[in-house]
Amino acid sequence: MRTVLGVDLGGTKILIGELTLTGEVLSQKSYTSIVVSQKDATQCIKECLHDFLSTIPLIGQVQAIGIGVVGRVDRKRGIWIEIHPELSQQIDLAKEIESEFHWPCYIGNDVYCATLSEKIYGIGQETDDFIYLNIGTGIAARCVINGQIIEGKNFDAGEVGHMVVDMNSDVECVCGNKGCVETLASGLGLHNRVMELIEQYPHSCIQKKESGRIGAIELFEGYDQNDELCKIVVDRALKAVAITIMNLIRVSDPDAIVLGGGVGSSYWFIEHLLMLMNAKTTRFITKGIQKTKQEAKTIGLKGAALLAILEIEKAGEEHYA
């Protein structure tokens, strides 16, 4: 049986798995990610791959490796351009991995990979026009138009986390703007907004942690308990995401909006988000605004593997042409 290795590098974790050429996950293992720089992240990927290969028995004959990473990626050249504008350090990641592990390697942006998985295994089976919006540690999206995932000339299309949604906000984003949706509604953004306000709400059910992040689920539960701090932070986040989605709808006219990521795939979040949508804006969204039907934890892994699977299929077609 021919298989591929998939690597999904996120802001807090890295997931590695062996998958069949039909996308079935045969085995997987999760690690803590390191994304302070591309150099450190590359080393982290290598170390985690070595650990995976030494601790998880391979089930099939591995043909290639597919890797999804944070930031701008030139897929065709296998170059990881930058994590974000303040951390730009071009790395020939595909070549480095090929040299170390002796399998062909293909790389892509992590949200591109998740969108590719949604296109092949998810909503893409119903429509060629949709938007996949990932709300996790950060926020990003990819628009699929006529079956094509839009990447942009500089591989930066879909970085909607830097869409300004609050003109009165004084919260500065890493992109240099203030009031970006990522600073207000991402997992990290929610935590940061709580930490800014928590001293003003000593009776809140949310308490400071010695380490780690205050999770979205904690905030949603507090919201249902009428906790004032939770309601302020979450209401602001919901409004920010609703504005983002409605702007995206006006730009690309999709059939569906698919939400993923640790925050975006929450049924609670989607239920409350839908209350804020303008019916005149969403009237053409025939497939709705919905949670991805794929497993949120492995959608990126499957997409990363697809980078390799599609190349293997292409090589096979060329061989028999």
N, C-alpha and C positions, 0 to 999 in steps of 0.2 A: 504494500500500500504506500503510495506517494503522499507525503505530507509537507507542510511548511511550518516554520516557526513565526509567530507573531509577537511583536513587542509594542506595548502601548505605554508611552511615557507621559504621565500627567503631572499636575502641579504638586501632588502629594504622594502619589504611588506610581509604581511601574508594574505592569502585569505582563507576564510572559507565558505563552502557551504553545502547544503543538496542535495543529489543526489539519483536517483532511482538506482535499481540494474542493470539497463541497461546503466548506465552512464549519464543519462539526468540530467543536473543541474537545480534544482527546485528553488533554491535561493542561493544568495551569498553575502558576505560582505567583504570589504577589510580594512585592518588596517596597520599601520606602524609597521614594525618588529623591534625587538631588538635582535641583535646577538653578543653582546659584550662578552658574555659567555654563556655556555650551561644552567647554572642556571638561568640567566636572561631571556634567550630565552624560557626556560620551563615555567617560570612564565608568560611571555608574551602570550604564547599559552593558558595557563589556563585562564588568564584574558579575552583574546579575545573570547574564547569559551563561557565563562560565559556571555559576552556581546551579542554574537550572539544568544544564547539561550534565553536571556531576551528581545531582541529587534526584532528578526525575528521569526514569528510564524512557527512552524514545520508543514510541510504538510503531512508527512507520519509517520509511526512508525519506529523510528530509531533503527537499530539493532547493529550498531558498529561504531567505529571511525577509520579512516585511516589518518595517518599523514606523510607528507614528510618533512624532515629536511635537513639542510646543513651539509655536513661532513660524517664521517664514521659511519655506522649503522650496527649492528648485528640484522637483521630482525627477525630471528627465535627466538632469546631470548628477543627481544624488547628493546635492549640496545642501547642508543645513546652514541657512544664511544668518538667522538671528533668533534668539528667544523673544526679546522685545527690544525696542529702539535703543534702550540704554545698555543692552548686552548683546552687541553684534560682533560675532567672531566666526567667520565662515569656516566650516569644517566639511571636508569631503567624507561625510559619515558613511555613505554606502561603501566607498572604497576601503575605509578603515575596518569596517566590520567584515567585509569580504576577505581582507588580508589576514585577519585574526582567526576567522572561523571557517574559511574555505568553502563558503556557499555564496551564491549570488545574493545580493542584498538590494532592496528597494525601499525608499523612504518617502514619507509624506507628512504633511501637517496632521496633527491628531484629530482635529474637527473635520478636515477633509476625509480622513479615514473613516470616521464615524458616519459621515454623509454617504460615503461610498458603500458602506455596509447597509445603510438605510435604502440606498438606491437598488442594491442587488437583492437583499433579503427582506426589506421592509416595504414602506409606502411606495417605493419605486416600482413595485409590481402592479400598482394601481394607477399611477400617474407619472408623467415625465416632468412635471412642474411642481416643485415643492421647496420648502425651506427647512433645513434642519438647524435648530437653535439649541446650542449646548450651554446650559447654565450650571456650572460647577464651581471649581476654585476661581475660574475666570468666566468670561462670557464671549462666545464667538459663534458664528453661523456660517453656513454655506448655502447659496442659492443654486438650485438645479433648474435649468431652463432648457426645454426641449431635450431632456435627458443628459445634458452636459453640466458638470459641476463647474461653476465659475470660479476661477482662481485669480485672475487679474494679471496684468503685465508684469507687476513686481511681486506676484504671489502673495498679495495682501488683501484680496477681496474677501469679504465676509467677517472682517474684524470689527463687528458691530458693537463689541464691548466698549468701544471708544466713540459711540454715538452719544452726543450730548442730549440728555432728556430733561435736565433741570437747569434752566438758565440762571436760577437764583442760588444754586448750590455753591458753597465755598470749598467743597471737597475736591482736591486736586488729584488727577489721575497720572499714571506714569507716562501717558502720551503727552502731557502738558496742558490738556484742557481741564475744565472743572465741570462737574455734573454729569460725567459719563455713566452710562448704565452699569458698567462693571463695578464701579466704586460703590454703587448703591444696592445692587441686587445679586452679585455673585456670592458664593460661599464666603470668600475672604472679605468681600465688601460688607456683607451682613455683620460679620464678626467685628470688623473695624468700626462700623457705625454704632454698634452696641457699646463697644469699649469707650467711644467718645461720650456717650450719654449716661453710662451706667451709674456714675457718681450722683447724678441728679435724681435717681430712682432707687433709693436705698431699700425700699420694700418690694422691689421687683423679685419675681421668682427666678430671674437670671442672676447668677452670681459670677464674679470673676474667677477665672481658673488660673492655677499656678502655671500650667502649660497647656498647650493645645488650643484648639479653636472652639468657640461657641457654635454649635451646629444649628443648621436651619430647622431641623425637626424640633429642637428645644424651643426655638422661637415660635414655631407654628403652634406648639402645645400651649405655650404661654399666651399666645394670641387668643386661643379658644377659652382661656381662663380670664380673659379681659385684662391681662397685664398691660399696663400703659406703655411701658418701654417696648415690649414686643410689638404692640399695635402700631406705634410710631415708626419703628424701623421696618416692619414688614409691609405696612401700607405704602410706605415710600418706595419700597422695592417692587411691589406689585404694580404700582402706577408707572414706574420706570420701565418695567418689562412690557406692559401693555402699550405704552407709547412706542417702544422699539418695534414691537411686532406690527403695529398698525402702520408705522413708517415703512417697514420692509414690505408689507403687503402692497402699499401704494407704489413702491419702486419696481417690484418684480411680478406682481399679479399671479401668485401661485394657486394651485388647487388645494394645498394642505400646508399647515405649519406643524412640524413634528418637534417636540421638546425632549431633550435628554439632559444628562448630567445629574449630579447629586441633588441639586435644587430643582431643576427644571422637570425632572421625571417624577416629582412628588404629586400624587393625586390631589392632596390638599392645596398645593400651590396652584395647580391648573384650575381647580374648581373655583378658587377665589379670583384668579386671573380672568377667567371668562366673564365674570360679572362686570369687568371694566372695559370690555371690548365694545366698540361702536358698531352697531349692526350694519350701518351704511358702508363702513369700511370692510367688513368681513363678509359681505353678501355673496361674493364670488368664491369663497373658500369652501368648495363643495365637499371636500374630504375632512374639513374641520380643523380645529386646533387641538392636537391630541398628544398624549404621551407616546413615546416610541414603544412599539410592541416587542421590540428586542430587549434582551436583558441589558439593563443600563451598565452593569459592570463589565460586560464583554463586547459591547458594540464597537468600541474603539479597537479592541484586540482583533475582532473579526475583520474590521476594516483594514487594519495594518496587514493582516495575513492576505487580504484580497489584493494588495499591491503586488505581492509575489504570485498569487494564484493566477491573476489576469496575465501576467508576463509569461507564466508557464503555458497557459492556454494559447497565447499568441504565438509562442515558439512552436507549439504543436501544430497550429493551423498553417504556419509558414512551412513547416517540415512536409506536410501532406499536400501543399498547394501545387 
